[in-house]
Amino acid sequence: MKSLKSFLLVAAFSLCSVMAWADAQVVVTGNNVRLRLAPSLNSQTLTYSNGVNIHPKKGEKLTCTGKTGDFYQVIYKGQKVYIAKQYATPVSTGNKTAATPAANKSQRYVVVTGVNVRLRKSPSIKGAIYTVNQAPVYPKKGERIKYMEDAGDFYKVNYNGNYLYISKQFSRLE
C-alpha cells in the first residue's frame, strides 16, 4: 500500500510538471543549431532522409515541453527533439515561462568600445580568434553582446549563440 501511494504521488508530480510546460516557449539564438533525438551532444541529430541536418531558424520560437540537464525538450514540426540550452533562450507566453532561476536575473550586456575588436575562443590574448568561413568576425563599436560571466581580463559573452571571450580593455559591462 505504501509503494502504491509513493507511485501515485510521483505520477501526480510528473503530470503537474508536464502541464506547467504546456505553453512555454524557447527562442533559437544560434545559427545552424542541431536538434537532437536525445538530450546528449553525442545523440543523433534530426535529419532529412538524405542525412542533411535539419536546423530551426535563428529567432524561431519552439514549444518547450521540459528540461533535461543542459537541454530543453521542444516540439519541432510535430516531433519531440532536444536543443542545447546554450542555443535557446526561454520566453514568456502568457503565465508560462521556460525560465530557469538564473534566467530570471536581469540580462547584462558587454558594449564594444573599440574598433576591430577580436572575439576569442578562450580567455587569453593567445586564444584562437573566432572566425566564420576563415574570416575573423569583428563586432561593431557600440554593439551590445550578451554577458555571461567574468573571465580574468576578459568577459565571457554569448555572440550569436557562440560562447566567446572579449577583452575588457576594448569593452565595458553595462
PAPASE-560178 format. One line per 2 residues: number of its first residue (from 1); their letters; for each residue x, y, z of N, C-alpha, C, O. Coordinates in pm, whole numbers, plus 50000, padded with zeros to 5 digits. Atoms other than C-alpha are relative to their C-alpha. Layout:
BEGIN
NUM	a	X Y Z X Y Z X Y Z X Y Z; ...;
This chain:
BEGIN
1	mk	50082 49881 50000 50000 50000 50000 50087 50126 50000 50057 50224 49932; 49910 49885 49993 50287 50237 50086 50065 50027 49864 50079 50142 49825;
3	sl	49937 49980 50130 50454 50178 49748 49898 50051 49898 49936 50124 49806; 50103 49949 50090 50122 50243 49570 49982 50150 50021 49969 50225 49925;
5	ks	50012 49857 49970 50091 50581 49748 50119 50076 49943 50104 50185 49887; 49879 49937 50053 50451 50663 49653 49992 50013 49849 50026 50117 49792;
7	fl	50012 49999 50145 50384 50571 49291 49901 50108 49956 49929 50184 49864; 50101 49901 50037 50068 50785 49277 50051 50142 50022 50021 50231 49943;
9	lv	49943 49869 49973 50250 51079 49433 50098 50041 49891 50095 50154 49843; 49902 49972 50106 50534 51055 49179 49927 50025 49868 49964 50116 49795;
11	aa	50075 49984 50125 50285 51017 48891 49930 50135 49997 49930 50202 49894; 50069 49871 49993 50086 51322 49006 50099 50115 49982 50070 50211 49911;
13	fs	49897 49896 50013 50404 51531 49040 50048 50009 49856 50065 50119 49803; 49953 50002 50139 50522 51425 48693 49898 50064 49908 49935 50140 49818;
15	lc	50105 49943 50082 50187 51517 48539 49995 50151 50017 49980 50224 49919; 50001 49856 49974 50193 51859 48705 50119 50067 49932 50105 50177 49878;
17	sv	49881 49944 50064 50547 51919 48576 49979 50015 49851 50016 50117 49793; 50024 49995 50144 50442 51837 48219 49899 50109 49969 49916 50183 49872;
19	ma	50101 49899 50024 50134 52058 48246 50056 50141 50013 50013 50230 49941; 49941 49868 49981 50344 52353 48369 50076 50045 49876 50093 50165 49855;
21	wa	49924 49968 50120 50541 52336 48043 49911 50015 49877 49960 50047 49769; 50089 50008 50115 50233 52320 47820 50009 50121 49907 50004 50104 49786;
23	da	49999 49880 50082 50255 52683 47699 50136 50067 49994 50146 50178 49941; 49868 49938 49996 50627 52750 47750 50065 49996 49861 50040 49906 49781;
25	qv	49928 49996 50126 50849 52850 47460 50145 50039 50023 50179 50101 50124; 49864 49953 50006 51215 52899 47382 50022 50058 49861 49957 50016 49765;
27	vv	49966 49943 50130 51362 53110 47103 50142 49956 49966 50231 49959 50051; 49870 50047 50047 51655 52979 46898 50093 50120 49987 50057 50219 49923;
29	tg	49908 49886 49999 51959 53207 46948 50122 49982 49910 50201 50075 49895; 49882 50025 50083 52216 53047 46717 49963 49967 49857 49846 49946 49824;
31	nn	50017 50041 50140 52263 52970 46350 50040 49854 49985 50131 49807 50053; 49970 50141 50029 52267 52612 46217 50003 49915 50127 50090 49829 50143;
33	vr	50008 50075 49874 52167 52475 46558 49946 49861 49970 49845 49845 49901; 50043 50139 50019 52137 52097 46562 49896 49963 50104 49910 49993 50223;
35	lr	50101 50055 49910 51828 51940 46710 50034 49853 50021 50065 49782 49925; 49958 50136 49964 51898 51613 46890 49881 49911 50031 49776 49959 50075;
37	la	50107 50095 49972 51689 51299 46927 49999 49956 50146 49903 49894 50192; 49989 50028 49856 51804 51259 47290 50080 50114 50062 50152 50183 49991;
39	ps	49932 49886 49936 51940 51508 47548 50149 49975 50024 50194 49964 50138; 49856 50024 49993 52308 51450 47470 50066 50053 49873 50009 50042 49764;
41	ln	49927 49954 50118 52566 51607 47238 50047 49884 49914 50083 49902 49797; 49962 50120 50075 52650 51252 47133 49882 49934 49931 49899 49836 49858;
43	sq	50122 50056 50059 52291 51183 47027 49992 50031 49851 50054 50125 49802; 50024 49973 50142 52181 51158 46666 49926 50132 49985 49854 50175 50076;
45	tl	50067 49873 50027 52059 51481 46509 49880 49975 49910 49871 49873 49842; 50117 50005 50087 51730 51546 46333 50047 50029 49858 50109 50132 49833;
47	ty	49951 49985 50138 51795 51499 45961 49889 49973 49900 49788 49909 49931; 50085 50038 50113 51620 51484 45626 50035 49857 49961 50131 49801 50012;
49	sn	49976 50139 50040 51601 51144 45458 50136 49981 49933 50189 49870 49931; 49869 50010 50064 51926 51224 45271 50116 50018 50098 50232 50017 50058;
51	gv	49897 49989 49898 52113 51269 45601 50043 50142 50033 50125 50161 50123; 49965 49861 49974 52139 51650 45591 49926 50046 50126 49807 50020 50142;
53	ni	50060 49952 49875 52078 51813 45930 49888 50100 49973 49895 50182 49882; 50111 49905 50003 51751 51999 45982 50028 50102 50110 50050 50065 50226;
55	hp	49971 49894 49904 51805 52337 46153 49881 50094 50011 49826 50136 49909; 50099 49893 49987 51547 52573 46301 50068 50132 49968 50190 50143 49977;
57	kk	49945 49869 50031 51592 52937 46201 50031 50076 50128 49962 50061 50229; 49968 49913 49888 51760 53181 46437 49880 50092 50024 49827 50151 49930;
59	ge	50115 49917 49966 51482 53367 46621 49869 49923 50001 49766 49975 50046; 50122 50081 50003 51230 53086 46570 49960 49959 50142 50045 49922 50223;
61	kl	50051 50041 49870 51010 53011 46871 49953 49855 49992 49881 49816 49900; 50038 50141 49993 50966 52647 46970 49926 49974 50130 49962 50029 50234;
63	tc	50071 50039 49879 50719 52497 47216 50091 49913 50085 50147 49815 50036; 49913 50073 49908 50911 52373 47518 49914 49911 50090 49820 49959 50154;
65	tg	50078 50095 49920 50779 52060 47692 50075 49950 50123 50019 49874 50201; 49926 50042 49882 51053 52009 47950 50147 50035 49993 50195 50091 49894;
67	kt	49855 49979 49991 51415 52031 48059 50064 49871 50045 50010 49801 50131; 49920 50114 49959 51673 51755 48088 50146 50042 49997 50203 50058 49889;
69	gd	49860 49960 49994 52020 51854 48207 50022 50131 49927 49961 50232 49962; 49966 49879 50075 52163 52106 47959 49917 50015 49872 49958 50084 49779;
71	fy	50084 49997 50120 51880 52059 47708 49856 50035 50034 49806 50005 50142; 50144 49982 49995 51525 52178 47650 49940 49895 49908 49992 49869 49799;
73	qv	50076 50086 50089 51279 51926 47511 49901 50090 49930 49825 50161 49996; 50086 49911 50078 51093 52103 47230 49925 49920 49894 49958 49806 49863;
75	iy	50074 50056 50113 50843 52032 46956 50045 50075 49875 50034 50198 49869; 49960 49938 50126 50979 52096 46606 49933 49923 49887 49961 49805 49864;
77	kg	50075 50060 50110 50749 52029 46311 49933 49870 50044 49936 49769 49973; 50077 50113 49949 50545 51791 46526 50081 49891 50067 50023 49793 50114;
79	qk	49913 50103 49942 50843 51593 46658 50066 50049 50128 50115 50162 50133; 49931 49966 49876 50980 51592 47014 50149 49980 49978 50194 49871 49945;
81	vy	49854 50003 50016 51351 51676 46997 50061 50084 50112 49989 50140 50195; 49929 49927 49895 51615 51840 47217 50090 50105 49938 50152 50084 49834;
83	ia	49910 49891 50041 51801 52169 47182 50084 50037 50121 50031 50051 50231; 49911 49963 49891 52105 52259 47391 49961 50138 50053 49932 50229 49976;
85	kq	50042 49874 49937 52022 52537 47640 50085 50117 49955 50037 50231 49954; 49914 49889 50041 52319 52740 47516 49955 50061 49867 50001 50169 49831;
87	ya	50047 49949 50129 52139 52784 47180 49853 50039 50002 49792 50058 49897; 50141 49962 49988 51792 52872 47313 49981 50083 50126 50046 50060 50227;
89	tp	50031 49914 49886 51652 53137 47544 49852 49987 50032 49768 49994 49942; 50141 50010 49962 51330 53095 47742 49927 50133 49974 49983 50241 49992;
91	vs	50084 49882 50019 51047 53335 47655 49869 49978 50074 49826 49864 50093; 50128 50009 49931 50725 53411 47839 49888 49993 49898 49892 50062 49796;
93	tg	50122 50007 50081 50391 53316 47685 49885 49996 50098 49856 49892 50157; 50108 49994 49902 50102 53429 47899 50057 49986 50139 50145 50063 50177;
95	nk	49956 50022 49864 50155 53298 48250 50111 49896 50009 50161 49869 50118; 49901 50108 49999 50405 53029 48148 50134 50052 49952 50141 50147 49874;
97	ta	49867 49967 50048 50778 53053 48100 50087 49877 50014 50065 49794 50103; 49905 50110 49991 51058 52808 48037 50122 50043 50078 50226 49977 50075;
99	at	49885 49940 49932 51284 53023 48252 50051 49913 50113 49975 49848 50184; 49936 50061 49885 51529 52876 48495 50024 50111 50100 50014 50228 50063;
101	pa	49975 49892 49905 51610 53064 48817 50104 50100 49951 50088 50220 49974; 49895 49910 50049 51924 53208 48653 49945 50093 49891 49990 50207 49879;
103	an	50055 49920 50109 51718 53333 48357 49914 50114 50052 49886 50208 49979; 50083 49895 49944 51506 53544 48590 50081 50123 50039 50022 50229 50064;
105	ks	49916 49885 49972 51802 53773 48664 49995 50092 49879 49977 50046 49766; 50001 49911 50115 51811 54084 48451 50126 49975 49917 50235 49958 49970;
107	qr	49890 50027 50093 52028 54031 48144 50095 50118 49997 50051 50233 49987; 49899 49896 50013 52353 54227 48136 50068 49985 49865 50066 49878 49803;
109	yv	49936 49999 50131 52545 54324 47826 50140 50059 50008 50172 50140 50096; 49867 49943 50019 52901 54396 47721 49989 50089 49876 49938 50046 49773;
111	vv	50003 49906 50112 52935 54702 47497 50142 50010 49944 50237 50034 50018; 49870 49991 50067 53219 54704 47243 50040 50147 49993 49964 50230 49943;
113	tg	49954 49861 49998 53425 55024 47289 50112 50028 49901 50151 50143 49882; 49891 49983 50095 53698 54966 47032 49957 49965 49858 49844 49925 49833;
115	vn	50022 50033 50141 53727 54914 46657 50084 49876 49968 50196 49862 50018; 49933 50125 50037 53826 54576 46505 50040 49917 50122 50150 49862 50129;
117	vr	49977 50078 49879 53798 54407 46844 49979 49853 49967 49877 49815 49908; 50007 50143 50028 53866 54035 46821 49923 49925 50108 49939 49951 50227;
119	lr	50065 50093 49909 53642 53775 46977 50086 49874 50002 50133 49828 49898; 49911 50115 49987 53838 53478 47110 49925 49879 50054 49820 49891 50118;
121	ks	50061 50125 49956 53759 53115 47181 50040 49960 50141 49983 49868 50199; 49958 50024 49862 53940 53120 47515 50041 50136 50059 50074 50228 49985;
123	ps	49973 49869 49938 54006 53399 47770 50149 50031 50010 50206 50038 50119; 49857 49971 50006 54360 53476 47659 50031 50075 49873 49965 50054 49770;
125	ik	49957 49928 50119 54533 53711 47417 50055 49902 49896 50059 49933 49777; 49949 50104 50090 54679 53392 47269 49889 49904 49955 49915 49812 49878;
127	ga	50112 50087 50038 54333 53231 47236 49967 50013 49853 49987 50119 49793; 50037 50000 50142 54212 53136 46889 49896 50108 49974 49806 50129 50055;
129	iy	50092 49895 50040 54030 53417 46711 49877 49935 49937 49889 49842 49858; 50125 50051 50054 53664 53350 46631 49988 50042 49853 50003 50159 49819;
131	tv	50014 49974 50143 53609 53320 46256 49873 49934 49947 49820 49839 50006; 50107 50062 50076 53329 53243 46014 50052 49989 49858 50092 50089 49798;
133	nq	49943 50025 50134 53439 53086 45684 50143 50051 49991 50182 50109 49890; 49859 49966 49989 53801 53151 45791 50028 50150 50005 50143 50192 49994;
135	ap	49981 49855 49990 53742 53529 45821 49969 50042 50143 49866 50002 50197; 50028 49953 49864 53770 53699 46161 49870 50080 50005 49837 50151 49911;
137	vy	50124 49926 49980 53444 53839 46296 50027 50111 50100 50075 50086 50211; 49979 49885 49913 53460 54188 46443 49864 50062 50033 49796 50112 49944;
139	pk	50123 49929 49966 53160 54319 46637 50022 50150 49982 50134 50199 49996; 49990 49855 50023 53085 54685 46565 50017 50075 50132 49969 50032 50237;
141	kg	49987 49913 49883 53184 54961 46805 49860 50041 50044 49779 50084 49962; 50131 49968 49945 52886 55021 47033 49904 49882 50005 49798 49890 50066;
143	er	50086 50119 50001 52741 54674 46972 49989 49942 50140 50087 49936 50214; 50026 50062 49870 52583 54511 47278 49996 49848 49982 49927 49797 49894;
145	ik	49991 50146 50006 52664 54144 47338 49960 49944 50136 49997 49999 50239; 50045 50060 49873 52504 53918 47600 50118 49959 50087 50205 49883 50045;
147	ym	49897 50031 49901 52726 53899 47907 49966 49869 50070 49851 49845 50106; 50019 50126 49929 52774 53556 48067 50070 50003 50136 50009 49974 50239;
149	ed	49925 49996 49875 53050 53598 48328 50136 50064 49978 50181 50080 49864; 49863 49950 50007 53388 53749 48409 50096 49883 49981 50072 49773 50031;
151	ag	49897 50101 50022 53695 53556 48297 50136 50070 50000 50200 50084 49896; 49871 49931 49990 54003 53739 48425 49996 50134 49929 49915 50220 49964;
153	df	49995 49875 50077 54091 54017 48178 49900 50001 49885 49903 50091 49801; 50098 50014 50107 53804 53905 47953 49860 49985 50058 49842 49951 50175;
155	yk	50138 50033 49970 53427 53885 47956 49963 49878 49915 49997 49872 49797; 50057 50108 50078 53263 53560 47853 49866 50051 49950 49785 50101 50029;
157	vn	50122 49947 50062 52982 53652 47610 49933 49894 49914 49995 49795 49875; 50073 50084 50093 52714 53484 47403 49980 50085 49875 49897 50175 49872;
159	yn	50004 49925 50125 52768 53614 47050 49937 49912 49893 49999 49818 49844; 50074 50078 50100 52507 53480 46807 49998 49850 50032 50012 49767 49943;
161	gn	50009 50140 49960 52479 53159 47006 50135 49933 50025 50140 49814 50055; 49865 50054 49977 52857 53113 47043 50056 50060 50129 50052 50181 50149;
163	yl	49936 49952 49878 53030 53136 47380 50143 50038 49968 50226 49953 49934; 49870 49946 50038 53333 53358 47322 50047 50096 50108 49980 50118 50209;
165	yi	49940 49910 49901 53559 53600 47505 50042 50129 49931 50089 50129 49818; 49962 49868 50051 53619 53972 47458 50081 50068 50109 50047 50061 50227;
167	sk	49912 49931 49906 53896 54175 47621 49928 50114 50070 49855 50191 50006; 50058 49890 49922 53786 54409 47900 50060 50133 49957 50000 50238 49977;
169	qf	49931 49879 50045 54036 54659 47752 49922 50071 49890 49932 50193 49876; 50071 49945 50115 53809 54711 47448 49847 49988 50013 49775 49992 49914;
171	sr	50143 50013 49977 53467 54671 47608 49968 50041 50143 50057 50054 50227; 50043 49968 49865 53263 54765 47912 49870 49925 50030 49793 49891 49940;
173	le	50119 50070 49955 52992 54596 48115 49893 50101 50036 49921 50200 50104; 50111 49911 49962 52652 54762 48143 49889 49919 50064 49787 49975 50104;
